[in-house]
C-alpha cells in the first residue's frame, strides 16, 4: 500500500511539474503555434533549443522546422 501511495505521489509531482513548464518563449520564435497540441517531448526539445547558445535566427529556423 505504501508503494502505491508513493508511486501516485511521484506521478502527480511529475505531472504538475510538466504542467508548470514556462512555454512563453516558444511564442517568441514560433508565434502561431498552439503549444497545447505539442507532445511533452516536443516541448522539451524546443525549450532546449531556446536555451541553447545558437543565434536567434538559428533558433527560429530549428523551432519552426520542429513544429511543422
N, C-alpha and C positions, 0 to 999 in steps of 0.2 A: 504494500500500500504506500509506503514511504517513497518507493521508487517511482510509482505512478504520479504522486504529487510533485516530486522533484522534476520529473520529465515534463509535466504540464507547466510548471512554473518556468522552466527553461524555455519551452516552446513559446509561451506568452511573452517572455522577455525578448526573445529573438524577434517575434512578430512586432512588438511595439518599437523595438529599435529600428527595424527596417521601415516602419511607417513614419518614423520621425526623421528620416534622411532628408536633408535640405536639397531639394531638386530645383531651386530657383535659378541656379547657374545654368541649367540646361536651356532655359528660355533665352538666355543671352546669346547662345550660339546656334540654337535652332528654335526660333520664336513660334513657329506654328505647330509644334509637336505637342500632342496630348500625352503627358508623362504617365497618366494612368493606364495607357494602353501598352506600355513597355513592361517587359519582364524585370524581375529584380536583377538578374544577371546583366541585362542591357543597361539598366540604370547605373549599376556599379561600374561597368566598363566606361560609360560616358563620364561619370564622375572622376574616374581615374584619368581620362584624357583631359578633363578640365583642370585637374590639379597637376598635370604634367608640366614640364618645362618648355613645351613647344610654344611657338608663336600663336597669337590669337587666330590668325588666318589658317594655320595648320590645324588647330583645334576645331575650328568651324568646319573645315573640309572633312575631317575624320568623323565628327559628330553627325553631320548631315548625311554622310555615307552610311553610318550605322543605323540611323532612324528611317531610312528609305526602305 
